[in-house]
Amino acid sequence: MKIVAHSDHAAVAIRQEMIEQARAMGHEVDDLGPAEGESVDYPYAGAVVGHKVASGEYDLGLLACGTGVGISMAANKVPGARAVVCSEPYTARLSREHNASNIVSVGARVVGPGEARMIVEAFLGAEPAGGRHAERVKMINALDDPSLDLDALYQMGPAAHSG
């Protein structure tokens, strides 16, 4: 897979760990920086990766900032980006399988290098499950339209058709 990675200045080292893990798994990774000592704001880094993944230029994205939260919030402002913050591998795997997440974010002040590598391994090793999960991902994607009627959203989901 073709992967793009970015971080703010607080997470340079943890981003490098994430990239090394992805490359060890055989993935092509483009590192957008920053280098040690360079300052980058997390909203910018998150938006860049969000656009590059949502456009299809890259398959998946890796992000990191101090907590992983702000950078993922910025990425999620881009329609089609589904970024998740993970502090352990289980959530990373299930976010891919159940939610078709396409960007994983970690917090450099939250996880250590080993945990970051395990998160990347779980995230990149999983695939979207399909079925009812795919139907729910369609519901998430429908939320990109701010005029969406919430009753229509409910009717899209598998829960409305069970029973």
C-alpha positions as CSV (number, residue, x, y, z in Angstrom):
1,M,0.0,0.0,0.0
2,K,1.0,3.6,-0.6
3,I,1.0,5.5,2.7
4,V,1.6,9.1,3.7
5,A,2.9,10.2,7.1
6,H,3.0,13.6,8.8
7,S,3.2,15.1,12.3
8,D,3.7,18.2,14.2
9,H,6.9,19.2,15.8
10,A,6.0,17.4,19.1
11,A,5.8,14.0,17.4
12,V,8.8,13.7,15.1
13,A,10.4,10.7,16.8
14,I,7.1,8.7,17.2
15,R,6.3,9.4,13.5
16,Q,9.6,7.9,12.6
17,E,8.8,4.8,14.6
18,M,5.4,4.5,12.8
19,I,7.1,4.9,9.4
20,E,9.8,2.3,10.2
21,Q,7.1,-0.2,11.2
22,A,5.1,0.4,8.0
23,R,8.2,0.0,5.8
24,A,9.1,-3.2,7.7
25,M,5.7,-4.5,6.7
26,G,6.6,-3.8,3.0
27,H,4.6,-0.6,2.5
28,E,5.8,2.4,0.6
29,V,5.7,5.4,2.9
30,D,6.1,9.1,1.9
31,D,7.3,11.1,5.0
32,L,6.1,14.7,4.8
33,G,8.0,15.8,7.9
34,P,8.8,17.8,9.8
35,A,12.4,17.2,10.5
36,E,13.7,17.6,14.0
37,G,13.8,21.2,14.9
38,E,11.2,22.3,12.4
39,S,7.9,23.7,13.6
40,V,4.6,22.5,11.9
41,D,1.1,23.1,13.2
42,Y,-1.0,20.0,13.7
43,P,-4.1,21.4,11.9
44,Y,-2.0,21.8,8.7
45,A,-0.4,18.4,8.9
46,G,-3.8,16.7,9.6
47,A,-5.4,18.6,6.7
48,V,-2.6,17.7,4.3
49,V,-2.9,13.9,5.1
50,G,-6.7,14.1,5.1
51,H,-6.7,15.6,1.6
52,K,-4.1,13.2,0.2
53,V,-5.9,10.1,1.5
54,A,-9.4,11.2,0.7
55,S,-8.4,12.1,-2.9
56,G,-7.0,8.6,-3.4
57,E,-3.4,9.8,-3.9
58,Y,-2.5,7.6,-1.0
59,D,-4.3,4.5,0.4
60,L,-3.8,5.2,4.1
61,G,-2.3,7.9,6.4
62,L,-0.2,7.9,9.5
63,L,-0.4,11.0,11.8
64,A,1.0,12.0,15.2
65,C,0.9,15.0,17.5
66,G,1.2,15.5,21.2
67,T,-2.1,13.6,22.0
68,G,-3.1,12.5,18.5
69,V,-6.4,14.3,19.0
70,G,-6.0,17.7,17.3
71,I,-4.3,16.3,14.2
72,S,-7.0,13.7,13.7
73,M,-9.7,16.4,14.2
74,A,-8.1,18.4,11.4
75,A,-7.9,15.4,9.1
76,N,-11.6,14.6,9.8
77,K,-12.7,18.0,8.5
78,V,-11.8,16.7,5.0
79,P,-14.7,14.8,3.4
80,G,-13.7,11.2,2.9
81,A,-11.1,11.2,5.6
82,R,-11.8,8.8,8.5
83,A,-9.0,9.4,11.0
84,V,-8.9,7.6,14.4
85,V,-6.8,8.3,17.5
86,C,-5.5,5.0,18.9
87,S,-3.5,4.4,22.1
88,E,-3.5,0.6,21.7
89,P,-3.6,-2.0,18.8
90,Y,-7.1,-3.4,19.4
91,T,-8.8,-0.1,18.6
92,A,-6.6,0.4,15.5
93,R,-7.5,-3.0,14.1
94,L,-11.2,-2.7,14.8
95,S,-11.3,0.9,13.4
96,R,-10.1,-0.6,10.0
97,E,-12.4,-3.6,10.2
98,H,-15.6,-2.0,11.4
99,N,-15.2,1.6,10.4
100,A,-13.0,1.5,7.3
101,S,-10.7,4.1,8.9
102,N,-8.1,5.3,6.5
103,I,-5.9,7.4,8.8
104,V,-4.4,6.4,12.2
105,S,-3.2,9.0,14.7
106,V,-1.1,8.5,17.8
107,G,-0.1,10.8,20.6
108,A,3.6,11.2,21.2
109,R,2.9,12.1,24.9
110,V,0.5,9.2,25.2
111,V,2.2,6.1,23.7
112,G,5.8,4.9,23.6
113,P,7.7,3.7,20.5
114,G,6.8,0.0,21.0
115,E,3.1,0.7,21.4
116,A,3.1,3.1,18.3
117,R,4.7,0.3,16.2
118,M,2.1,-2.2,17.4
119,I,-0.7,0.2,16.6
120,V,0.6,0.7,13.1
121,E,1.0,-3.1,12.7
122,A,-2.6,-3.7,13.7
123,F,-3.9,-0.9,11.6
124,L,-2.1,-1.8,8.4
125,G,-2.7,-5.5,8.9
126,A,-6.5,-5.1,9.0
127,E,-9.0,-4.7,6.1
128,P,-12.5,-3.3,6.2
129,A,-14.9,-6.2,7.0
130,G,-17.8,-5.2,4.7
131,G,-21.4,-6.4,5.4
132,R,-23.3,-4.4,8.0
133,H,-20.1,-2.5,8.8
134,A,-19.9,-1.2,5.2
135,E,-23.5,0.0,5.5
136,R,-22.6,2.0,8.6
137,V,-19.5,3.4,6.8
138,K,-21.9,4.6,4.1
139,M,-23.9,6.4,6.8
140,I,-20.7,8.0,8.1
141,N,-19.8,9.2,4.6
142,A,-23.3,10.6,4.1
143,L,-22.6,13.0,7.0
144,D,-20.3,14.9,4.7
145,D,-23.5,16.5,3.4
146,P,-24.5,19.1,6.0
147,S,-28.0,19.2,4.7
148,L,-28.6,15.5,5.3
149,D,-31.9,14.7,7.0
150,L,-31.3,12.7,10.1
151,D,-34.4,10.6,9.5
152,A,-32.9,9.7,6.1
153,L,-29.7,8.8,7.8
154,Y,-31.5,6.4,10.2
155,Q,-33.3,4.7,7.3
156,M,-29.9,4.1,5.6
157,G,-28.7,1.9,8.5
158,P,-29.0,-1.8,9.1
159,A,-30.7,-1.2,12.5
160,A,-33.7,0.4,10.7
161,H,-34.2,-2.8,8.7
162,S,-33.7,-5.4,11.4
163,G,-36.5,-7.1,13.2
